[in-house]
Amino acid sequence: MTAQQTIPAGRGGIVGQPVSRVDGALKVSGRAPYAYEESDGGDPVYGFILGAAIARGKIAEMDVRQAAATPGVLLVMTHNNAPRQGAFEPEKVANVFARPRPELVSNEIHYYDQPIALVVATSFEGARSAAASIKVRYETKPGKFDLTAHLGEAYKPKIVNAGIETDTAHGDMEAAFAAAPVKLDQIYTCAYQSHVPMEPHACLAFWQGDELTVHTSTQSIGFCLSGLSATLTMPPEKIRVLSRYIGGGFGDKLIVHAETVLAALAAREVKRPVKLAFTRQQMFANTGHRPMFIQKVRLGANQDGRLTAIGHEVISQTAQYEEFAEQTAAFTRALYAAPNRVTRHRLVRLDMHRGEWMRAPGEAPGMLAIETAMDELAERLNLDPIELRIRNEPERDPELKVPFSKRNLIGCMREGARRFGWDKRNPKPGAVRDGRTLIGIGMAAAIRPNYMRPANAAVEIDRSGHVTARMNFTDIGTGAYTVMSQIVADTMGLPLDQVTVLLGDSRFPTTPGSVGSLGTGSVGTALYDACLALKAKIAETGFPSTAVPKLEATGKAEPTGDYKAYSQHTYGAHFAEVGVDMDTCEIRLRRMLGVFAAGRIFNPKTAHSQIIGGMIWGVGAALMEEAVVDSRFGHFVNHDLAEYHVPVHADIPNIDAVFLDEHDDKANPFGAKGIGELGICGSGAAVANAVYNATGVRSREFPITLDKLVPHLRI
Ligand code: MOS
């Protein structure tokens, strides 16, 4: 840490230190309950959701008599008796997070496993077995489930996620590409992915009079509250949303989902607290997947490796009933210089659940394509892949034409190359062997936009000098409790044990939540502001005393003009070494390194954990993760952790991440930028490029399972 990197408060003691998690002891001793483990509100009863066994059509008839007569069953809710809820009208409610999401309100089926009934019983097992006894007669309609079969129906959405422009065009892409002496024109395909957070979606709901309390697993208390209040048509003041400890949330826990809506409705009916969770299997259909993507990448370059043309055109899946448009080509607008450029997003409506956000929506699948394409282009140019990227480093944002706030992609690549031993890489694929194992090394660049959203915080100090901070922010496992405690301790000049941070309660000041890698920067700035206000108050009125036992202050943060005047991103470079078995084509990661420039790092320990988690997810995207749709019936065939493969410890032998010293003064008073989503950006492409370097086989279909190598390996 350099002197300039201290926060303006000037103490700079604890922020920046690798402090262990303040909630660590609670977590490892089982005293940090998830929503389903809460015991608030009295003795609970248990719900179970029955999902549709068809993907498109109508429920013609439902016989719930046996379920209703099962001992212990308190409620069977279907579209025939579900309470009135706010109407689902996406065209009228533009804000996707505030949209009413009513459940069990019609007999129409939009996707396989859509909730069609809820059973509540005195035991979980009783509810589940009663749900299984419900007899349903469907009128099935033929559906569309295969993205590749319907590409001709692709349409242009008005806008893509986060209010980003659907298409951009600069210069004359077609002419420049046609004239380019060296060209690459390829299609890359990314499979559907499913959310598999450690904690499935779950809720405990209970009522006191006309007031509702829900303990749920959400990344954003604000989004959950607005969606729930719109769905239940009740004022947000009458709802308390709590989410104190969360077992992961990666975009699936942004909008309110059926488990929370149905638990709230059922608890009102049965007048008891209701616990309701989606099973792991049900999550595949119901809590949002990363859609499948087909990406056309065109790169045109001069012989010296300077890009003259970049084209990135993406087609992805959405639903018939609600749109989800991922910003998959958006990062390409800022990554490399080229005078002629095109980015496009198109969607195809299928009879499936729409996609939802999944860690680095846009960048994660987009960089698998672009950063593989850059590796392919480097080979055609006979140029080192790092040198190719350096030659195309833009001086300003190539499309927005504004300066970058801080951009140290080149530093990441050079430092990574030095640490990883990139100079030992043999650029000739298939040339390095260790017995019957082919060894390959690959790299890829990473970029992720940095955002800020309005946030608020409250702090108070008591007579013992203990400071308590409150925000409706969430800690999804990232270390938010810890980093917020560090900010208070530093700004107030207190040791960490004199600080308590309370999060995850809708009664606390509003924040954006853990969303889009912007939580810590936005909320931390509001908290810093609140601490400064508290110090001013102490200076003015004196320390809390018998007369005034505690002092309180609030603070807030707003994005500054620097978010428009500068192009703000974080950067990284990933390096991977793989071994590929010459006989079976089994791919094993041997080592991996990421080097990142992401502004100031609040806590190198929690940041390291978070970023290697993202990198490991990239390994999964490159090699394993694929939710397979049965194109006859529209369901995800592999819908549990036995068949939907994610990396486990044995798959990740040696992985490290390094942060370069940086202070981005355009981001916030700390000079810190978001890191939540940076780790997964580009990491999969580094692995894929290593597989190519090992084997000489280029798979453009992700994940690169061994069946994609076996037919082509010629060594
Ligand atoms: Mo993120 S995809 O906003 O969890």
Boltz pocket constraint, residues with backbone or C-beta under 6 A from the ligand:
constraints:
  - pocket:
      binder: B
      contacts: [[A, 219], [A, 249], [A, 250], [A, 251], [A, 252], [A, 357], [A, 358], [A, 359], [A, 360], [A, 361], [A, 514], [A, 515], [A, 516], [A, 517]]
      max_distance: 6.0
